[in-house]
Amino acid sequence: MGGFIQRAWEVLTRRIDSMLFACAISIVGVGLVTLFSAADQSIARVTSQALSLSFAIVLMWIFANIAPQTLARAAVPLYTLAVAMLIGVALFGVVVNGSRRWLNLGVARFQPSELMKIALPLMLAWYFQKFEGRIRWKDFVVAAILIVVPVYLIKRQPDLGTALLIAASGFYVLFLAGLSWKVITGLVAVAAAVGPMVWSHLHDYQRERILTFLDPGRDPLGAGYHSMQASIALGSGGIVGKGWLNGTQTHLDFLPERHTDFIFAVFGEEFGLVGAAVLLVLYLLLIGRAMMITANASTLFARLLSGAITLMFFTYAFVNMAMVSGLLPVVGVPLPLVSYGGTAMISLFIGLGILMSVQAHRKLVRT
């Protein structure tokens, strides 16, 4: 019996990167503790998140045991499915709080933009691997089109924050594939030049968020309310925080969206600067380990895919913390592995599983 258990344990853990998994589970643990407070001690909401975590870990294990070559063959179907689901959202998606972002699958709601977080880097990595050693400028043009299509569909939901971050994940693949700094500089210049035209296409609430970021006090009870209350909550936490379940901004209902986009403000209020530093170290350890896996990847496909996933984790964590701290405009980006949301949890753990697959198969592929 003992031998059977040992063999079963070896099968379950042989492709799991212990450091990556330990960092992720530690961050999720922080998230569950904070969610219990942010959700007014709701057992149901914490249980729902825990169930999503269980399913996410299973998917992580499955993807960790799929070779990168096999993942490459799934790139085109997965990308096509994700785009089709985004079109489905535009046609008959579920509207929540004025945004059409979800598909009703009967048993649950699903947010296709979360699937695109994995599908887009996977598709771009597959595409560039086809032309390894002979990547030309037209390949970057095709890749840009592959990025623009889902970004446009997500922006229309409207979900500008997720659209920009998915665009960033696609850009990371282009950069890692060898996009010239001259081209990048030119794109930045073009973006700056077309800024006034983009402004006219933004929704009113999106313009208000940018104006409020530039002047937080212009509408403290309206557009600036989220940002100001988050800053108050973070600042009131001080060095060691007010203690778990004792956050006044949180439990007196001053802090909006506290279990999703602004959960970092809840954590900062209750655990203070010390707690925030510990959480930041956990993120840095996870991202550092992911960067090592990327550096040791055996193929161009694995390197591009793992690099994009790594930078995606960094970008999401940085943008959320900066948004809550008032360093960036409010864009509705959840804190990875901490904010409430089953679909986001699943997509992030699939990304971790892909990183583990790259690490586990690095010596099995000829370089």
TAVENRA-V471918 format. One record per backbone hydrogen bond with DSSP energy under -0.5 kcal/mol. NH is the residue of the N-H (numbers start at 1). CO is the residue of the C=O. E is the energy in kcal/mol with one decimal. If there is no record, write none. Layout:
nh | co | e
NH | CO | E
NH | CO | E
This chain:
nh | co | e
5 | 1 | -2.3
6 | 2 | -2.2
7 | 3 | -2.4
8 | 4 | -2.6
9 | 5 | -2.5
10 | 6 | -2.2
11 | 7 | -2.2
12 | 8 | -2.2
13 | 9 | -1.7
14 | 10 | -1.4
16 | 13 | -1.0
17 | 15 | -0.5
18 | 16 | -0.8
21 | 17 | -2.6
22 | 18 | -2.6
23 | 19 | -2.3
24 | 20 | -2.1
25 | 21 | -2.8
26 | 22 | -2.1
27 | 23 | -2.1
28 | 24 | -2.5
29 | 25 | -2.5
30 | 26 | -2.0
31 | 27 | -2.2
32 | 28 | -2.6
33 | 29 | -2.1
34 | 30 | -2.4
35 | 31 | -2.8
36 | 32 | -1.9
37 | 33 | -1.1
38 | 34 | -3.1
39 | 35 | -2.8
40 | 37 | -1.5
41 | 36 | -2.9
43 | 41 | -0.8
46 | 42 | -1.7
47 | 43 | -2.8
48 | 44 | -2.2
49 | 45 | -2.0
50 | 46 | -2.4
51 | 47 | -2.5
52 | 48 | -2.1
53 | 49 | -2.1
54 | 50 | -2.2
55 | 51 | -2.1
56 | 52 | -2.5
57 | 53 | -2.5
58 | 54 | -1.7
59 | 55 | -2.1
60 | 56 | -2.4
61 | 57 | -2.4
62 | 58 | -2.1
63 | 59 | -2.7
64 | 60 | -2.4
65 | 61 | -1.1
65 | 62 | -0.7
66 | 63 | -1.3
67 | 65 | -0.6
70 | 67 | -0.8
71 | 67 | -2.0
72 | 68 | -2.2
73 | 69 | -1.2
74 | 70 | -0.9
74 | 71 | -0.8
75 | 72 | -1.2
78 | 74 | -2.3
79 | 75 | -2.4
80 | 76 | -2.6
81 | 77 | -2.5
82 | 78 | -2.5
83 | 79 | -2.4
84 | 80 | -2.4
85 | 81 | -2.4
86 | 82 | -1.9
87 | 83 | -2.2
88 | 84 | -2.1
89 | 85 | -2.1
90 | 86 | -1.9
91 | 87 | -1.7
92 | 88 | -3.1
93 | 89 | -2.0
94 | 102 | -3.1
96 | 94 | -0.5
96 | 99 | -2.7
99 | 96 | -1.8
100 | 157 | -2.7
101 | 94 | -0.9
101 | 99 | -0.9
102 | 94 | -1.1
103 | 110 | -3.0
105 | 103 | -0.8
105 | 108 | -2.6
107 | 105 | -1.2
110 | 103 | -2.7
112 | 110 | -0.8
114 | 111 | -1.9
115 | 111 | -0.7
116 | 112 | -1.7
117 | 113 | -0.8
117 | 114 | -0.6
118 | 114 | -0.5
118 | 115 | -1.2
119 | 115 | -2.5
120 | 116 | -2.3
122 | 118 | -1.9
123 | 119 | -2.5
124 | 120 | -2.6
125 | 121 | -2.5
126 | 122 | -2.1
127 | 123 | -2.4
128 | 124 | -2.5
129 | 125 | -1.8
130 | 126 | -1.3
131 | 127 | -0.6
131 | 128 | -0.7
132 | 129 | -1.4
134 | 131 | -2.4
139 | 136 | -1.0
140 | 136 | -1.0
141 | 137 | -1.4
142 | 138 | -2.2
143 | 139 | -2.2
144 | 140 | -2.2
145 | 141 | -1.8
146 | 142 | -2.0
147 | 143 | -1.4
148 | 144 | -2.6
149 | 145 | -2.0
150 | 146 | -0.7
151 | 147 | -1.8
152 | 148 | -2.7
153 | 149 | -1.9
154 | 150 | -2.4
155 | 151 | -2.4
156 | 152 | -1.6
157 | 154 | -1.4
158 | 155 | -0.6
159 | 154 | -0.9
163 | 159 | -2.3
164 | 160 | -2.6
165 | 161 | -2.0
166 | 162 | -2.5
167 | 163 | -2.1
168 | 164 | -2.0
169 | 165 | -2.0
170 | 166 | -1.9
171 | 167 | -2.5
172 | 168 | -2.3
173 | 169 | -1.1
174 | 170 | -1.8
175 | 171 | -2.8
176 | 172 | -2.7
177 | 173 | -1.7
178 | 175 | -1.3
179 | 174 | -1.9
184 | 180 | -2.1
185 | 181 | -2.8
186 | 182 | -2.1
187 | 183 | -2.6
188 | 184 | -2.2
189 | 185 | -2.1
190 | 186 | -2.5
191 | 187 | -2.7
192 | 188 | -2.2
193 | 189 | -1.9
194 | 190 | -2.3
195 | 192 | -0.6
198 | 194 | -2.3
199 | 195 | -2.3
200 | 196 | -1.1
201 | 197 | -0.6
201 | 198 | -1.3
202 | 198 | -0.6
202 | 199 | -1.1
207 | 203 | -2.1
208 | 204 | -2.3
209 | 205 | -1.8
210 | 206 | -1.7
211 | 207 | -2.6
212 | 208 | -2.7
213 | 209 | -1.9
214 | 210 | -1.8
215 | 211 | -1.8
218 | 215 | -2.0
219 | 216 | -0.6
220 | 217 | -0.6
222 | 219 | -1.5
224 | 219 | -2.4
225 | 222 | -1.5
228 | 224 | -2.4
229 | 225 | -2.6
230 | 226 | -2.1
231 | 227 | -2.1
232 | 228 | -2.3
233 | 229 | -2.4
234 | 230 | -2.5
235 | 231 | -2.6
236 | 232 | -2.4
237 | 233 | -0.8
237 | 234 | -0.8
238 | 235 | -1.1
241 | 237 | -1.9
242 | 269 | -2.1
243 | 270 | -2.0
246 | 243 | -2.1
251 | 247 | -2.5
252 | 248 | -1.8
253 | 250 | -1.2
254 | 249 | -1.8
255 | 249 | -1.7
256 | 254 | -0.6
258 | 255 | -0.5
260 | 257 | -1.0
262 | 257 | -2.4
263 | 260 | -1.2
265 | 262 | -0.7
266 | 262 | -1.1
267 | 263 | -2.3
268 | 264 | -2.7
269 | 265 | -2.1
270 | 266 | -2.0
271 | 267 | -2.5
272 | 268 | -1.5
273 | 238 | -2.0
274 | 239 | -2.7
275 | 271 | -1.9
276 | 272 | -2.3
277 | 273 | -2.3
278 | 274 | -2.1
279 | 275 | -2.4
280 | 276 | -2.3
281 | 277 | -2.3
282 | 278 | -2.1
283 | 279 | -2.1
284 | 280 | -2.4
285 | 281 | -2.6
286 | 282 | -2.2
287 | 283 | -2.8
288 | 284 | -2.8
289 | 285 | -2.3
290 | 286 | -2.2
291 | 287 | -2.2
292 | 288 | -1.8
293 | 289 | -2.1
294 | 290 | -2.2
295 | 291 | -2.4
296 | 292 | -1.5
297 | 294 | -1.3
303 | 299 | -2.3
304 | 300 | -2.8
305 | 301 | -2.5
306 | 302 | -2.5
307 | 303 | -2.0
308 | 304 | -2.1
309 | 305 | -2.2
310 | 306 | -2.3
311 | 307 | -2.4
312 | 308 | -1.9
313 | 309 | -2.1
314 | 310 | -2.0
315 | 311 | -2.7
316 | 312 | -2.6
317 | 313 | -2.3
318 | 314 | -2.8
319 | 315 | -3.0
320 | 316 | -2.2
321 | 317 | -2.3
322 | 318 | -2.7
323 | 319 | -2.6
324 | 320 | -2.6
325 | 321 | -1.9
326 | 322 | -0.5
326 | 323 | -0.9
327 | 322 | -2.7
328 | 322 | -1.2
331 | 329 | -0.5
335 | 260 | -0.6
336 | 334 | -0.6
338 | 335 | -1.9
339 | 335 | -2.6
340 | 259 | -2.7
345 | 341 | -1.7
346 | 342 | -2.3
347 | 343 | -2.3
348 | 344 | -2.2
349 | 345 | -2.1
350 | 346 | -2.1
351 | 347 | -1.9
352 | 348 | -1.9
353 | 349 | -2.4
354 | 350 | -2.2
355 | 351 | -2.0
356 | 352 | -2.3
357 | 353 | -2.1
358 | 354 | -2.4
359 | 355 | -2.1
360 | 356 | -2.7
361 | 357 | -2.1
362 | 359 | -0.9
364 | 361 | -1.0
